[in-house]
Amino acid sequence: PADYLPKDYIHVLRAWDQNLELAPPLLLEPPQKRLGFYFERLYQVLLENLLGWNILLKNQQIHVDGRTIGELDFVVHNPIENRIEHHEIAIKYYLGVPKPDQEALWYGPNAIDRLDLKTHSMLHNQSQRTQHPQTANLLKASGISGVITPRIFMPGYLFQPGSQQMPTPGYVPENHLWGTWMYVSEAQLTDTSGWVKLNKPHWIGPWVQSTPPRHEPIEDALELVRNRNIPQLFSVLRQDLGEGIWKEADRVFVVPANWP
């Protein structure tokens, strides 16, 4: 998407931030609890309000014999290239786990989702859905015909285990965003005075705040990891003395003892 952003997009975003009446209505709605849904909303704003592209279909389910076999995230008209595109999007967070005598695996915080499996699904399944015969009638009924170009957008973060730097798969861009992860027993021995727990949807981008971090919520969050086995994401803040605000310098996933 960055290839198509207008030159003044930063000024547009700042204008929305400073005057909410100018912002798209979607940005004024409370964010959904599920991060994927909120990310889809932001992507829609990107397409419609920043790029000015026409969305032809969104979250369109594909049915066969009364069964839902899949969904198209976005089908859009790209006016720059003058073509119809099918966009499959996902925002993902994966933690690297070394494996003796084999390639490392990258698990989602829930330890079910995996980077290799999701990438394969995006490339060979989800992005190819407009090529299926079952989708032809759906596209025709929506007035969509001709060649459809599949595109994939899957931003997110990779988390390295502590100070260890694991090699990433070849299909991962070199400039990917990254953080670290540790077990809760390690977090208990770590200086967490600059940490802030990140709640969804604040996982999406670097965290900034005007006040110093408070220690009490961190203890509560670590207790949640210990007692309920729920991984938690934290932002490690450093004060910018020039601006007088606290900015994210790193981010850390803390996982329970039995993870993954």
Residue pairs with C-beta under 8 A, 6 or more apart in sequence:
1 46
1 51
1 153
4 51
4 78
4 80
5 50
5 51
6 12
6 50
6 51
9 50
12 50
15 22
16 22
16 23
16 24
16 27
17 23
20 28
24 45
24 48
24 49
26 41
26 44
26 45
27 45
29 41
31 38
31 41
31 200
31 201
32 38
32 41
32 201
33 200
34 200
35 91
35 200
35 201
35 203
35 204
36 90
36 91
38 200
38 201
38 204
39 89
39 90
39 91
39 201
39 204
40 59
40 73
40 89
42 204
43 74
43 87
43 89
43 153
44 55
44 58
44 74
47 53
47 55
47 74
47 76
48 55
52 79
53 76
53 77
53 78
53 79
54 76
54 77
54 79
55 74
55 75
55 76
56 75
56 76
56 77
56 84
56 142
56 143
56 144
57 72
57 74
57 75
57 142
57 144
58 73
58 74
58 75
59 71
59 72
59 73
60 71
60 72
60 75
60 138
60 142
61 68
61 70
61 71
62 68
62 69
62 70
62 71
62 72
62 129
62 132
62 134
62 135
62 138
63 69
64 134
69 134
70 125
70 126
70 129
71 129
72 86
72 88
72 129
72 130
72 135
73 86
73 87
73 88
73 89
73 126
74 86
74 87
74 89
75 84
75 85
75 86
75 87
75 130
75 139
75 142
75 144
75 148
76 84
76 85
76 87
77 83
77 84
77 85
78 84
78 85
78 149
81 149
83 147
83 149
84 144
84 146
84 147
84 148
84 149
85 148
85 149
85 150
85 151
86 127
86 129
86 130
86 148
86 149
86 150
86 151
87 151
87 152
87 153
88 122
88 126
88 127
88 150
88 151
88 152
88 153
89 152
89 153
89 154
90 118
90 122
90 153
90 154
90 156
91 154
91 155
91 156
91 204
92 108
92 113
92 115
92 118
92 154
92 155
92 156
93 108
93 109
93 156
93 157
93 158
93 159
93 203
93 233
93 253
94 106
94 107
94 108
94 113
94 114
94 115
94 156
94 157
94 158
94 159
95 106
95 107
95 108
95 109
95 158
95 159
95 161
95 181
95 253
95 255
95 260
96 104
96 105
96 106
96 158
96 159
96 160
96 161
96 166
96 168
96 181
97 104
97 105
97 106
97 107
97 161
97 260
98 104
98 161
98 164
98 166
99 105
103 169
104 166
104 167
105 114
105 115
105 116
106 114
106 115
106 116
106 158
106 168
106 169
107 113
107 114
107 115
107 260
108 114
109 231
109 233
109 253
109 255
110 231
111 259
111 260
115 158
115 169
115 172
116 169
118 154
119 154
119 169
119 171
122 152
122 154
123 152
126 152
127 150
127 151
127 152
128 150
129 135
130 139
130 148
130 150
139 145
139 148
155 177
156 177
157 176
157 177
157 178
157 179
157 251
158 168
158 172
158 176
158 177
158 178
158 179
159 178
159 179
159 180
159 181
159 251
159 252
159 253
160 166
160 178
160 179
160 180
160 181
161 180
161 181
161 182
162 180
162 181
162 182
162 186
163 180
168 176
179 250
179 251
179 252
179 253
180 250
180 251
180 252
180 253
181 252
181 253
181 254
181 255
182 190
182 252
182 253
182 254
182 255
183 254
183 255
183 256
183 257
183 259
184 222
184 225
184 226
184 254
184 255
184 256
184 257
185 257
187 222
187 225
187 252
187 254
188 222
192 215
192 218
192 222
192 234
193 213
193 215
194 213
194 236
194 237
194 238
194 246
195 213
195 218
195 234
195 235
195 236
195 237
195 252
196 207
196 209
196 213
196 217
196 218
196 234
196 235
196 237
197 217
197 218
197 221
197 232
197 233
197 234
198 207
198 233
198 234
198 235
198 251
202 235
203 233
206 235
206 247
206 248
207 235
207 237
207 247
207 248
207 251
208 245
208 246
208 247
208 248
209 237
209 245
209 246
210 244
210 245
210 246
211 246
212 239
212 246
213 237
213 246
218 234
221 232
221 234
221 254
222 232
222 254
224 230
224 232
225 231
225 232
225 254
225 255
225 256
226 256
229 256
229 258
229 259
230 256
231 253
231 254
231 255
231 256
231 259
232 253
232 254
233 251
233 252
233 253
233 254
234 251
234 252
234 253
234 254
235 248
235 250
235 251
236 248
236 249
236 250
236 251
236 252
237 246
237 247
237 248
237 249
238 246
238 247
238 249
239 245
239 246
239 247
240 246
240 247
